[in-house]
């Protein structure tokens, strides 16, 4: 947690906060600094989801290959695996606002380059893969930094609410981004969509610049990078609950989440939809995610129900399995909405538990280790894309979900603290 002095310009006075009734949007109303962070997160994550839809549609349109769609997802996701741990060390050693501003500038440049290359007709398979890799590299700093900043802007008593609202903001962009991308691709094309995404990154940069500076941890600055990294890893490996939580997150990421990357295939080849239909399906997922995250923000004790992570992860797998075998738009949209609710509850609770369980001195490193599980996403996207290329997206996705349920059961038995 930051000291009171560090939050003077962005927090409401302590006496004033004490008289305010706690509500669903308590952290947004009481802490101006958190409000700025929230707005920036909305802008940058909306642009990210627009990019996900645009690059998936571009890859499928250019090659007509589910395998290349999976390869594009691999190129964009593998940087999280490579740079998650180094980014955590930097977050704890350097002013977090400076790290975030540098990352926002980088992502703005990459998005602009995408727009220019597509507009000029020079984009090809290799350039798409390279730019996807660069985009993923910069986002590997944006994601953990935005999450690590949250406790610096609110009091600990409001941390559960702030983390859940932050998750709700992130998930709401899964409605805004895909919906906007689907409409824009049809009106101004893929190049124009990337241009709009770049403009939204500029807006995020403006809000980020207004955040206060945040002092880094003195001990982290005065010790070696290797020791910094070891301290973060030790904070996780010495806690059985955190180990189980991260293994569970790895299963969800590798085996269940790759269905998002194959959504263009489901939309076009299984349901006969265009870019707008794809946007609708993704928006249903995102809308459900907003509902789920807001539920955690409103009912704060939801995150402390016994075994909630296990049941929500297993339910998410089951819902995606049923969706993968559905070929009609309305049932698919309904399933995606419920899957969004359950997945958001699962992810918001995980983030809340992590934030409450670790000390601020190692927060960036622990969050980066958790983000490392998202770096595992390409390890699921690429083989799932290859399998879908041979047997179809429905069978490939259903098989992965069945495997996920089996492994969730194994982790539950191995780490009983997850059940409590």
PEPE-V966785 format. One record per pair of residues at least 12 apart in sequence whose ideal C-beta (glycine too) atoms are under 10 Angstrom apart, sorted by the first residue. I is the first residue (numbers start at 1). J is the second residue. Records with the same first field share a line. If there is no record, write none. Layout:
I=J, J
//
This chain:
1=151, 152, 153, 154, 155, 156, 159, 359, 360, 363
2=33, 96, 149, 151, 152, 153, 154, 155, 212, 214, 215, 360
3=152, 215
4=155
5=215
6=33, 152, 153, 212, 213, 214, 215
7=31, 32, 33, 34, 152, 153, 154, 155, 212, 214
8=33, 212
9=32, 33, 210, 211, 212, 213
10=31, 32, 33, 34, 35, 36, 37, 152, 153, 154, 210, 211, 212
11=30, 31, 32, 33, 34, 153, 154, 155, 212
12=29, 30, 31, 32, 155
13=30
14=155
16=30
17=29, 30, 31, 154, 155, 157, 158
18=155, 157
22=157, 158, 161, 300
23=161, 297, 298
24=161, 164, 165, 168, 294, 295, 297, 298, 299, 300
25=38, 161, 165, 168, 294, 297, 298
26=154, 157, 158, 161, 162, 165, 297
27=150, 153, 154, 155, 158, 159, 160, 161, 162, 163, 164, 165, 166, 297
28=154, 161, 162, 165, 166, 169, 297
30=154, 155, 158, 161, 162
31=150, 153, 154, 155, 158, 162
32=153, 210, 211, 212
33=149, 150, 152, 153, 154, 210, 211, 212, 214
34=149, 150, 152, 153, 154, 158, 161, 162, 165, 166, 211
35=153, 207
36=153, 206, 207, 208, 209, 210, 211, 212
37=97, 100, 146, 147, 149, 150, 152, 153, 154, 162, 166, 169, 207, 208, 210, 211
38=146, 150, 153, 162, 165, 166, 168, 169, 170, 207
39=169, 203, 204, 206, 207, 208, 210
40=100, 104, 142, 146, 149, 169, 201, 203, 204, 205, 206, 207, 208, 209, 210, 211
41=142, 143, 146, 147, 149, 150, 165, 166, 167, 169, 170, 172, 173, 204, 207, 208
42=169, 170, 172, 173, 176, 177, 200, 203, 204, 207
43=104, 169, 173, 176, 197, 199, 200, 201, 202, 203, 204, 205, 206, 207, 208
44=100, 103, 104, 107, 108, 139, 142, 143, 146, 170, 173, 197, 200, 201, 203, 204, 205, 207, 208
45=139, 142, 143, 146, 169, 170, 171, 172, 173, 174, 176, 177, 200, 204
46=169, 170, 172, 173, 174, 175, 176, 177, 178, 179, 180, 181, 196, 197, 200, 201, 203, 204, 286
47=107, 108, 111, 173, 176, 177, 180, 181, 193, 194, 196, 197, 198, 199, 200, 201, 202, 203, 204
48=107, 111, 135, 139, 142, 143, 170, 173, 174, 177, 197, 200, 201
49=170, 173, 174, 175, 176, 177, 178, 179, 180, 181, 197, 260, 282, 283, 286
50=111, 173, 176, 177, 178, 179, 180, 181, 182, 184, 185, 193, 194, 196, 197, 198, 200, 279
51=76, 107, 110, 111, 114, 131, 132, 135, 139, 177, 181, 193, 194, 197, 198, 200, 201
52=72, 73, 76, 135, 174, 177, 178, 181, 197, 260, 261, 263, 264, 282
53=177, 178, 179, 180, 181, 182, 184, 185, 190, 193, 197, 260, 263, 264, 275, 278, 279, 282
54=111, 114, 115, 118, 177, 178, 181, 182, 184, 185, 189, 190, 191, 192, 193, 194, 196, 197, 275
55=69, 72, 73, 75, 76, 114, 118, 128, 131, 132, 135, 181, 190, 193, 194, 264
56=69, 70, 72, 73, 76, 181, 260, 261, 262, 263, 264, 265, 267, 278, 282
57=69, 181, 182, 185, 190, 193, 263, 264, 267, 268, 274, 275, 278, 279
58=72, 114, 118, 123, 128, 185, 189, 190, 191, 193, 194, 264
59=71, 72, 73, 75, 125, 128, 129, 132, 261, 264
60=72, 262, 264, 265, 267, 268, 269, 278
61=185, 190, 264, 268, 275
62=123, 124, 125, 128, 190
63=125, 128
64=268, 269
65=125, 265, 385, 389
66=261, 262, 264, 265, 269, 384, 385, 386, 387, 388, 389, 390, 392, 393, 396
67=382, 385, 386, 387, 388, 389, 390
68=125, 128, 129, 385, 389
69=261, 262, 263, 264, 265, 381, 385, 388, 389, 393
70=258, 261, 262, 265, 378, 380, 381, 382, 383, 384, 385, 386, 387, 388, 389, 396
71=125, 128, 129, 132, 378, 381, 382, 385, 386
72=125, 128, 129, 131, 132, 133, 261, 378, 381, 382, 385
73=132, 136, 258, 260, 261, 262, 377, 378, 380, 381, 382, 384, 385
74=129, 132, 133, 136, 258, 261, 377, 378, 379, 380, 381, 382, 383, 385
75=128, 129, 130, 131, 132, 133, 134, 135, 136, 378, 381, 382
76=128, 129, 131, 132, 133, 134, 135, 136, 137, 139, 261, 377, 378, 381
77=132, 133, 136, 139, 140, 253, 257, 258, 261, 374, 375, 376, 377, 378, 379, 380, 381, 382
78=132, 133, 136, 137, 140, 375, 376, 377, 378, 379, 381, 382
79=132, 133, 134, 135, 136, 137, 138, 139, 140, 141, 375, 378
80=136, 137, 139, 140, 143, 144, 253, 368, 371, 372, 373, 374, 375, 376, 377, 378
81=136, 140, 371, 372, 373, 374, 375, 376, 377, 378, 379
82=133, 136, 137, 140, 372, 375
83=136, 137, 138, 139, 140, 141, 144, 368, 371, 372, 375
84=140, 141, 143, 144, 365, 367, 368, 369, 370, 371, 372, 373, 374, 375, 376
85=140, 228, 229, 232, 233, 365, 368, 369, 371, 372, 375
86=140, 141, 225, 228, 229, 365, 368
87=99, 103, 137, 140, 141, 142, 143, 144, 145, 148, 364, 365, 367, 368, 371, 372
88=140, 141, 144, 145, 148, 228, 229, 232, 233, 362, 363, 364, 365, 366, 367, 368, 369, 370, 371, 372
89=220, 225, 226, 227, 228, 229, 231, 232, 364, 365, 368
90=102, 141, 144, 145, 216, 220, 225, 228, 364, 365, 368
91=141, 144, 145, 147, 148, 149, 214, 216, 217, 220, 363, 364, 365, 367, 368
92=148, 216, 217, 219, 220, 221, 228, 231, 232, 360, 361, 362, 363, 364, 365, 366, 367, 368
93=216, 217, 218, 219, 220, 221, 222, 223, 225, 228, 364, 365
94=145, 214, 216, 220, 221, 364
95=212, 213, 214, 215, 216
96=144, 145, 146, 148, 149, 152, 211, 213, 214, 215, 216, 363, 364
97=145, 149, 152, 208, 209, 210, 211, 212, 213, 214
98=145, 208, 213, 214, 216
99=141, 142, 144, 145, 148, 149, 214, 216, 364
100=141, 142, 144, 145, 146, 148, 149, 204, 205, 208, 209, 211, 214
101=145, 204, 205, 208, 209, 211
102=138, 141, 142, 145, 208
103=137, 138, 139, 140, 141, 142, 143, 144, 145, 146, 201, 204, 205, 208
104=138, 141, 142, 145, 146, 201, 202, 203, 204, 205, 206, 207, 208, 209
105=138, 201, 202, 205, 208
106=134, 135, 137, 138, 139, 141, 142, 201
107=134, 135, 137, 138, 139, 141, 142, 197, 198, 201, 204, 205
108=138, 197, 198, 199, 200, 201, 202, 203, 204, 205
109=134, 138, 198, 201
110=130, 131, 132, 133, 134, 135, 136, 137, 138, 139, 194, 197, 198, 201
111=131, 135, 138, 193, 194, 195, 196, 197, 198, 199, 200, 201, 202
112=194, 195, 197, 198, 199, 201, 202
113=127, 130, 131, 134, 135, 194, 198
114=127, 128, 131, 132, 134, 135, 190, 191, 193, 194, 195, 197, 198
115=189, 190, 191, 192, 193, 194, 195, 196, 197, 198, 199
116=191, 194, 195, 198
117=131, 191, 194
118=131, 189, 190, 191, 192, 193, 194, 195
119=189, 190, 191, 192, 194, 195
120=191
121=191
123=190, 191
131=194
135=197
136=375, 377, 378
138=201
139=371, 374
140=368, 371, 372, 374, 375
141=368, 371
142=201, 204, 208
143=170, 367, 368, 371, 374
144=363, 364, 365, 366, 367, 368, 369, 370, 371, 372, 374
145=208, 364, 367, 368
146=166, 169, 170, 204, 208, 367
147=163, 166, 167, 170, 351, 354, 355, 363, 364, 367, 368, 370, 371
148=214, 355, 360, 363, 364, 365, 366, 367, 368
149=166, 208, 211, 212, 214, 363, 364
150=162, 163, 165, 166, 167, 351, 355, 363, 367
151=163, 355, 356, 358, 360, 363
152=211, 212, 214, 215, 360, 363
153=166, 211, 212, 214
154=166
156=355, 356
158=300
159=300, 352, 355, 356
160=296, 297, 300, 301, 302, 303, 304, 348, 349, 352, 353, 355, 356
161=296, 297, 298, 300, 352
162=297, 352, 355
163=293, 296, 297, 300, 303, 348, 349, 350, 351, 352, 353, 354, 355, 356
164=292, 293, 294, 295, 296, 297, 298, 299, 300, 302, 303, 344, 345, 348, 349, 351, 352
165=293, 294, 296, 297, 348
166=293, 297, 348, 351, 352, 355
167=289, 290, 292, 293, 294, 296, 297, 344, 345, 347, 348, 349, 350, 351, 352
168=289, 290, 291, 292, 293, 294, 295, 296, 297, 298, 344, 348
169=290, 293
170=286, 289, 290, 293, 344, 347, 348, 351
171=285, 286, 287, 288, 289, 290, 291, 292, 293, 294, 340, 341, 343, 344, 347, 348
172=286, 287, 289, 290, 291, 293, 294, 344
173=200, 286, 289, 290
174=260, 282, 283, 284, 285, 286, 287, 288, 289, 290, 340, 343, 344
175=279, 282, 283, 284, 285, 286, 287, 288, 289, 290, 340
176=200, 283, 286, 287, 290
177=197, 200, 279, 282, 283, 286
178=260, 263, 275, 278, 279, 280, 281, 282, 283, 284, 285, 286
179=276, 279, 280, 282, 283, 284, 286, 287
180=193, 196, 197, 200, 279, 283
181=193, 194, 196, 197, 275, 276, 278, 279, 282, 283
182=267, 273, 274, 275, 276, 277, 278, 279, 280, 281, 282, 283
183=275, 276, 279
184=196, 197, 275, 279
185=274, 275, 276, 278, 279
186=274, 275, 276, 279
190=275
193=275
216=361, 364
217=359, 360, 361, 362, 363, 364
218=361
219=231, 361, 362
220=232, 361, 362, 364, 365
228=362, 364, 365
229=365, 368, 369
230=365
231=361, 362, 365, 366
232=358, 361, 362, 363, 364, 365, 366, 367, 368, 369
233=362, 365, 366, 369
234=362, 365
235=357, 358, 359, 361, 362, 363, 365, 366, 369
236=354, 358, 362, 365, 366, 369, 370
237=369
239=357, 358, 366, 417
240=414, 415, 416, 417, 418
241=309, 353, 357, 415, 416, 417, 418, 420
242=353, 354, 357, 358, 366, 369, 370, 415, 417
243=411, 414, 415, 417, 418
244=309, 310, 411, 412, 414, 415, 416, 417, 418, 419
245=309, 349, 350, 353, 354, 357, 370, 373, 411, 415, 417, 418
246=350, 354, 366, 369, 370, 372, 373, 411
247=373, 407, 408, 410, 411, 414, 415, 418
248=309, 310, 312, 313, 314, 346, 350, 373, 407, 408, 411, 412, 415, 418
249=309, 313, 346, 347, 350, 354, 370, 371, 372, 373, 374, 376
250=370, 372, 373, 374, 375, 376, 377, 379, 380, 407, 411
251=313, 317, 373, 376, 380, 403, 404, 405, 406, 407, 408, 410, 411
252=309, 312, 313, 314, 316, 317, 343, 346, 347, 350, 373, 374, 376, 380, 404, 407, 408
253=372, 373, 374, 375, 376, 377, 378, 379, 380, 381, 404
254=373, 376, 377, 378, 379, 380, 381, 383, 384, 400, 403, 404, 407
255=317, 320, 376, 379, 380, 384, 397, 399, 400, 401, 402, 403, 404, 405, 406, 407, 408
256=313, 316, 317, 318, 319, 320, 321, 339, 343, 380, 397, 400, 401, 403, 404, 405, 408
257=316, 320, 343, 373, 374, 376, 377, 380, 381, 384, 400, 404
258=320, 377, 378, 379, 380, 381, 382, 383, 384, 385, 388, 396, 397, 400
259=285, 320, 321, 323, 324, 336, 339, 380, 381, 384, 393, 396, 397, 398, 400, 401
260=282, 285, 320, 336, 377, 381
261=377, 378, 380, 381, 382, 384, 385, 388
262=324, 381, 384, 385, 388, 393, 394, 396, 397
263=278, 279, 281, 282, 285, 336, 393
264=278, 281, 282, 393
265=278, 385, 388, 389, 392, 393, 394, 396, 397
266=278, 281, 323, 324, 326, 327, 332, 336, 388, 393, 394, 397
267=279, 280, 281, 282, 329, 332
269=388, 392, 393, 394
270=324, 325, 326, 327, 328, 332, 392, 393, 394
271=326, 327, 328, 329, 332
272=327, 329
273=329, 332
277=329, 332, 333
280=329, 332, 333, 336
281=323, 329, 332, 333, 335, 336, 337
282=336, 340
283=333, 336, 337, 340
284=329, 332, 333, 334, 335, 336, 337, 338, 339, 340
285=320, 323, 333, 335, 336, 337, 338, 339, 340, 341, 343, 344
286=336, 337, 340, 344
287=333, 336, 337, 340, 341
288=319, 333, 334, 335, 336, 337, 338, 339, 340, 341, 342, 343, 344, 345
289=336, 337, 339, 340, 341, 342, 343, 344, 345, 347, 348
290=340, 341, 344
291=337, 338, 340, 341, 344, 345
292=312, 337, 338, 339, 340, 341, 342, 343, 344, 345, 346, 347, 348, 349
293=340, 341, 343, 344, 345, 347, 348, 349, 351
294=341, 344, 348
295=341, 344, 345, 348
296=308, 344, 345, 346, 347, 348, 349, 351, 352
297=348, 352
300=352
302=345, 348, 349, 352
303=345, 348, 349, 350, 351, 352, 353, 356
304=349, 352, 353, 356
305=349
306=418, 419, 420
307=412, 418, 419, 420
308=345, 346, 349, 350, 353, 418
309=345, 346, 347, 349, 350, 353, 408, 411, 412, 418, 419
310=346, 408, 409, 411, 412, 415, 418, 419
311=342, 345, 346, 408, 412, 419
312=341, 342, 343, 344, 345, 346, 347, 348, 349, 350
313=342, 343, 346, 347, 350, 404, 405, 407, 408, 411, 412, 418
314=342, 346, 401, 404, 405, 408, 409, 412
315=338, 339, 341, 342, 343, 345, 346, 405
316=338, 339, 340, 341, 342, 343, 344, 345, 346, 347, 401, 404, 405, 408
317=339, 342, 343, 400, 401, 402, 403, 404, 405, 406, 407, 408
318=339, 342, 401, 402, 404, 405
319=335, 336, 337, 338, 339, 340, 341, 342, 343, 401
320=335, 336, 339, 342, 343, 397, 398, 400, 401, 404
321=335, 339, 394, 397, 398, 399, 400, 401, 402, 404, 405
322=335, 338, 339, 398, 401
323=335, 336, 338, 339, 394, 397, 398, 401
324=392, 393, 394, 395, 396, 397, 398, 399, 400, 401
325=394, 395, 397, 398
326=394
327=394
350=370, 373
351=367, 370
354=366, 367, 369, 370
355=367
358=370
380=400, 404
383=396, 400
384=396, 397, 399, 400
387=399, 400
388=400
//
